[in-house]
Amino acid sequence: MVVIMLAAFLRLWKLGQVPISMSDDEIRQAYTSYSIALTGKDYFGNFLPTVIKISGYNQWSQPSIYISSLFYKFLPLSPFSARLPYALFAIISVIFFFFVVREVFKNNTLALISSFVLSVSVWDLQISRIAMDINTALLMYIVAIYLFLISRKRISMLIWSMLFMFLAFYSYGATKVVFVPLLIILIWYKFKDLTKKHLFIILTAFLLTIGSYVFLSVTQNATNYAGYPFFFQDKANIALNVELERRATVQPNILKTLYLNKYTYMGKVFLNNYLDAFSPQYLFLGAEKDGRFAIWERGELYMLELPLLIFGAFSLYYKKRKEFYLTGLLLLISPLPSAIAVGTSTWVSRCGFMIYWLYIFIGYGIYSLVMLFKKKNYRYLILALILIAYLYSVFGYLTQYYYDWSITNAKYFSKSTQDLVYLISSRQNQEKKIIVSGSDDTTFVFYAFYNKIDPLLVQKTLKNKPIRFKNILFQENCLDNGIGDPRENMTKESLYISPVVCHTGIKPDEVIKSYDKTEDIWKIYSE
């Protein structure tokens, strides 16, 4: 109970205020759920979509959207209510992680230690306080694993396991990759307990999951992400990089073809992204490429967990070989989403499945270290020292998270767009017309979110381009192609807002700066 309360406090405290604002993805996801809750349609007007596309191409988690939409039946639209479902998913995940560890190792103490270190994990806290699909996927997978493990004499538990496995598959685009290897590993681990009926249910669930995905891919382009298939790099980028590699060498053409081709290039990218997920630089020193997760000079694990991780892995190998292989195999498949993904690798979200298995090793390291001593007094002393070290580390992380991170990472959470919305809202009744250039659907959804606009009005508004809502015009292009002083062609009592790339050299009347005041983001011209 203490661990659950700790996990809940760390994930819910100031959830609506930190991170300081909502990122683009959070806004789109939250308002989609809100729109479905109130109208049964996403904010583009699609009724209960099976493939959810936002901004025209991105794929979003169906379970995340529909589960979180239930919260808006009871809660108002706000950053807190938008993030609450995902924080709760993470809290429940800690509980089921305890059950999984206890079931595998038959050890309540180890399960309690492992769930404790997960509850205070930097990695888990970073993702669980943001409205992100990975939280949904992690919960669905850990519940599915637990139900699979206890399904020996209860076929109903296996059916429920496969249902949660199905939901996990659709919960996050990246972690679809671990679905098949996870099933294989679980079948291997519990093979002696599986009957033909068990295997039939597993095979049926597998065919339904993959078959439905193929069907949705053919009929609704479900495999598309950001304009091309999610898995591997886009073909144009591969061709360009291979060509550059071939130009940089004087090898004969036959050797270029043999050693410098799209397959060798993809292999290098795969290995680089895969191995980086295990690098000490990323795990302990801080090298995440996505600014939503990167805290200055801090990795996703505490430094004190490095020796515990190593000691735990060695101890588990020598004492419980099969459990070591189970945990190790699950850890090894976890970076696959990041290894084969398009574009810049983001390990925190795409490799989130690593969290559970790393913390089994760390938990076992703590447990084994304590159990080295036969006398209880020594055990209590070692445990107390470890808890003090964790207290020091966690407090250091939290002070950095709540004080510094809001400033250093505000731009990754679209703080300037939030400030833009607040400016528009405050001036809307004072001006006859407001024009916002350099804006798109997402900018308007930011406005709709923070002003709690009726989704029916949003659906109607988004049917036309450029986007017009009352006296506000949201358009992509700058006035007069961004050249000259925009005030020369503005009507009286109007307000024009542009990004800094427009009308360079023309001094604005006001500016919206970044949260740390180091750069101008939006320029405001009035007439």
N, C-alpha and C positions, 0 to 999 in steps of 0.2 A: 504493500500500500504506500509506503514512504517513497519508493522508486516511482510509482505512478504519479504521486503528487508532485515529486520533483520534476518529472518529465512534463507534466501539465503546466507547472509554473513557468519553466524555462521557455515553453513554446507559446504560452498565452499572454505573458506579461508584456504590456504595451504593444500588442500584436498589430494594432491599427496605426501606431505611430512609428514603429521601427520594423522594417525599413521605412525611410522617411516619406516615401510616396510609392505609387503603384507603377510597376514597369509596364511597357506596352503589352507584353504577353498577359500579364495579370489583368489589365483593364479589359482586353478583348475577351479573355476567358470568363471573367466575372460578369461582364455585361451580357454575354451570350447566355449564361446560366440564368441571370435575372430576367432576360427577355423570354426565355423558355418558361420560366416559372410563372410569369404573368400572362403570357399570350400563347404558349405552346409552340412558338416559332423562334428561331434565332434572329439576330437583329437585321438580317438581310431578308427576313420574311419566309424562310424555309420551315415548313411544319415538321416538327419532331425529326430532324435529319438523322440518318443513320451514319453518314460520313459528314463530319462537321468541318466546314471550310471557313476560315476567317481571313479577311483581306484577300479573298479570291483564290488562295492556293494552299495555305497552311492547313495541316491536318491536326485535329485536336482530339483529346481523349473523350470518348463517349461516356464512360463511367464517371469521369471527373465532372463533366458538364451536367449530366443528369442528376447525379447525387447532390452536387452543390446547389443545384436549382431548388431542391427541396428546402434548403435553409432560408431561401427568400420568401417562402410561404409564411415564415414567422419573424424574420429579421429584416430591417431596412437595408437599403443598398449603402454600403460603406466599405472602406478598406478592411475593417475588422471582420465584417461578415463575409467578405470575399476570401479572406485568408483562413477563417475559422475552420471550414471543412478539412483543409489540408493539414492544419495543425492537429486536429482531432485524429486524422488518419495516422499521423506520426505517433501520437500518444498510444493509440490502439496497437500500432505496430510493435511498440516496446513490450506490451503485454503478451502478444503472440510470439515475439522473439523469446521471451521467458519460457513459454510452453514448448517451443521447438527445442531449445537447448536442454530443457529438462527431459523431454522425450528421447532425445538422441543419447544423452549422457547419463540419464537416470540419477541426476544429482541436483537437488534443489539449491544448494549453496552456489554451485557453479552457475546455475541459471540466474540466480539473483545477482551475482557479481556481473555477469555478462549483460544483463538488462540494465544494471546501474550504469556501466560505462557507456552503453548505447544512449541512455537518457541524457548524458552530459556531453555527448559527442559534438565536436565542432561541425563536422560534416553533416550530421543529421539535423542539428539546429539551423544551419545555414539554409537548408532546403525546406525544412518544415515550417518556417515562418514566412514562406512565400507561396502564393497560389500557383503550384507547379504540378504537372501530371505525374512526375516521378514519385511523389508522395502516395498517390493513388496506387500506382503500380507496385510499390514496395509493400503496401498493406495487402493488396490482393495476392501477391506472390507468397508472403510469409504465412497468410491464413491458409492458402492452398497447400503449402508444404506441410504445415502442421496437420491438417486434415488427412493428407496422404499418409503421413507417418503413423497415424492412429487408426488407419482403415483396415487393419489386418483381418478382423472378424466383423467389421461393420461396413458392409458394402455402401450403405447410405452415406458414410463419411467420404468415401472415394468419389461418389457422385457429386457431393458438395465441393470436394477438392477440385474436381474437373471444372465445375461451374466457376469457382474463383480463379482457376487457371485461365479460363476463357476471358473473364473480366480483366485479369492481369494483362493478357495479350493485347487487349484493346485500350488499356489504360494509358499507355505511353508508347509513342512510335518507336523510340530507340530500343526499349527493352523487349520488343517483339523478338529480337534476335536471340534472347536467352531462353525462349519458350521451349524449343525443341531439345537443346542440350540439357536443360533442366529436367525435362521428362525422362530423358535417357539416364541421367545420373540417379534420379529417384527410383527408377525401375531397377537399376543395378543394385542400389543400396538395399531395397526391400524385396529383391527378387524371390527369395525363399518363402516369403509370406504371400506372394501374389498367386492367385488361382487364375484359371482360364477366364473366369468371369471378371476378375479384376482387369486382366489384360484387354478383354473385349471392351470394357467401359473406357479404358484409357485410349485405345485405338479409335473408338467412336468419337470421343471428345477431341482427339487430335484431328480427325478428318473433318469434323464440324467446324473446328476453329480455323484450320487452314482453308477449308473449302469455302467458308463464308467470306474469308479475306480475299480469296481469289475472285469470288463472285462480285464483291464490292469493288475490287480493283478493276474488273472488266466493265462493270456497269456504272461506277461512280468515281473511277480513277483514284481509289483509296491508297495506292502506293505512292502517289505523287506528293512531294514535299518541296516547297519553294521552287517549283517549276520543273523538277526532275526527280527520279527515284531517290528515295532516302539513302539506300545502301550504296556505298562506294562513291567515288568522286564523279562529277559530271564529265561527260565525254570530251567536251571542248577543252576543259582544263587539263585533262589527261594528255590529250593530243598536243597541246601547247608545251607542256613540261617535257614530254618525250622528245619533241622536236628541239627544244633548247638543249637538252642533254646530248643529243646527237650532234648538234652544231659545235658543242664545246669539246669534242674529241676528234682526233685524226685517225681513229681506227678504220679499218676497211668496212665497207657497207655491210658485208655479211656478218661481221662481229657486232656492228651497231644493231642490226636486226635481231641478232641472237640475244644480246645482253641489255639493249636499251629499247624496250618496247612497253606497251601499256600494262602488260602483266607484271613485269619486273618493277615498273613504277608503282603500281597499285600495291604490290607486295611490300615495297619499302615504306609506303605511307601506312599500310596496315601495321607493320612491325613497330614503326615509330610511335604511332598513337597507342598501340597496345602496351608496349613496354613502358611508355611514359606514365601510364596509370599506376605502375608499381615503383616509380622513381622516388627516392627520398626527398628530392627537391619538391615534387608536387605534394607528397603525402605529409611532409613535416616542415618544410621551409616556406612554401607558398608560391605556386606557379600556375594557378588556375587562370585560363585565358578569358573566361567570362567574368566581367567585372561585377556581376550580381553576386558572385560567390567569393571573390578574392578579397581577403583581408590582409592588409599590409604586413609583409614578413611573417605570415602565419600559414601553415599548411592545414590540411583537413583533419589531421590527428595531432594530439598534444605530443610534445617532445618526449615526455616521460613514458609514452606508450610505445616508443620504438624498442627499448629493451624488453618490455613486457610482451610485445608482439613476437619478437625473435625467440624469447624464452618459452612462450606459450606454444609456438609452432614446433620447436624441438621436443618439448615435453609431451605434447600430444602425439607426435610421431612415435616416440618410444613407448608410451603407455597405452595408447588407444589407436592402433594403426588404421582400422577401418574408418573410425570417426575422423581421423586425420585426412584420409583420402577423400571422404565425403566433403569436408570443409574446404580442403584444398581444391578439389575439382569445381565446387561452386564458386570459389574465389577466382579461379582461372577463366571461367566463362563470363564473368562479370564485366570485364573491359571490352568484350566483343562489340557492343553498340558504338562505343567511341572509336574503335579500331576501323570499322567499315563505314563510318558515317560521312556524309557530305560536309565539306567545308571545314572550318576550324573545329578542332576537337574540344569538347567541354566535358571534362571528366567528372565533375561533381554531379551533374544531372544524368548524363548518359551512362556513367559507371556507378550510379547510386546503389546498384545491387551488391557492390563490394562491401558496403557498410556492415551488413550482418555477419559476414564470414570473417572480416578483419576483427570484429569485436568478439567473435568466438575465440580466436587465437589470443587476443588481449585478455579476455576474461579468464581463459585457461592459464595464461601466464601468471595472473594475479593469484589464482587458486593454487597453482603448483608451487609458487614461491612461498605462500603462507603455509602450505602443507609440508614444506621441507622440514619444519620444526615440529618436534613431537610434543613439546610442552605448550600448553594452551596460552600461557602468559606470553611466550615468544610469538606465538601466532597472532595474538591480539596486538602486540607491539608492531609487528610487520604490517598488519592490516591497517592499524592506526596511522603509520607513517605513509602508507600508500594513499589513504584517504586525505591526509594533510596535503600531500603532493597534488592530488586531484583538486582539492579545494583551492590551492594556490593557482593552478593552471586554469581552472574554470573561471575563477574570479578575474584573472588577467584577461582571458578571452572576452568575458562579458563587459568589462570596462571598455575594452577596445571596440566591441560591437556597438554598445549603446552611446558611446561618446564620440569616437573618431569615425566610425564607419559611415554614419549618416552624412558626414561632410565629404569624406574622400570618395564615396561611391554613389552620391546622390544622382549624378548624371546617368548612371546605369539604370536607375529607377525613374527616369523621365521626370525629374523634379522640375525642370524648366517648362515642360508641357503642362504640368499641374499649375505652375505659376501663371502660364499663359491663360489657362482656363479661368483662374481666379481674376485675372485682369479683365478678360472679356466679360465675365459675369458682373463685375463691379461697374463696368462702363456701358453695359448693354442698354440701359434705360436712359443714358445721357446722350448717346449718339444716334443719328438717323440711320447710319450704316456702318458696319464693321466688316472689313475685308481681312482675311487671314490667308496669306500666301504661304507656299511651302508646306501645306497641310494636306491631309488625306482622310480616308475613312477613320483611321485610328485617332486622329486629332479630334474629330467630331465625337467619337465614342468617349474619349476623355471628357469632353464637354458634357455629354449626356450622363456619364457616370457621376461626376462630381455635382451636377445639378439635378440628378435623379429624374431625368426626363422620361416620360412615358415611353416604353418600348414601341408601342404602336406608332407614335410620332417618328421615332427613329427609323423604323422599318419603312415608313412612307417617305421620309426624307432621303434615305439612301438609294431610292430607286432612280433618282435623277443626279446628273453630274453637270456642272459643279454642285457641290452640296450647299443648299440654302436652307437656313433655319431662322425664321423670324427675320430680324434685320442683320443676320450674320451670313457672310459668304465665305465658305472654306474652299480654297482652290489650290491646285498644285503649283501653278506657274506664278512668277513674280509679275507685278504690274509693269507694263512697258518693257518686258523682257529683262527686268532688273536693272535698267539703264536710266540714269538721270534722277531728278528729284521727283518722287511720286506725288508730292503735294501739289505740283503744278496741274495735275489732272484729277485731283480729288474734289468732290463736292463739299459744300459747307456742312459742318457738324458731322463729319465722318472720321473714322479711325482706320488706319491701315497698319497692319502688322506683317513683318516679313522676317525671314531668317537672315543671318548676317551676310550670307553670300550674295544677297540681292542689294542693289543700289550702293555698291562699295564707294566709299569716299563721300557719301552724303550723310551729314550728321543728323541723327534722328532726334526726336523730342524726348524720348525715353528709351530705356533699354531694359530687357530682362536678362540678368546675368546668371551664370551658374551659381549653385548654392555656395560654393567656396569663394565666389566673387572674383574669380581669376579670368573669366572670359565672358564676352557678350554672346547671347544665344538668339534673342529676338530683338528686333528694332521696331519702335512704335513711332508712327508719323500721324499727326492730327492736323485738321484744317478747321 
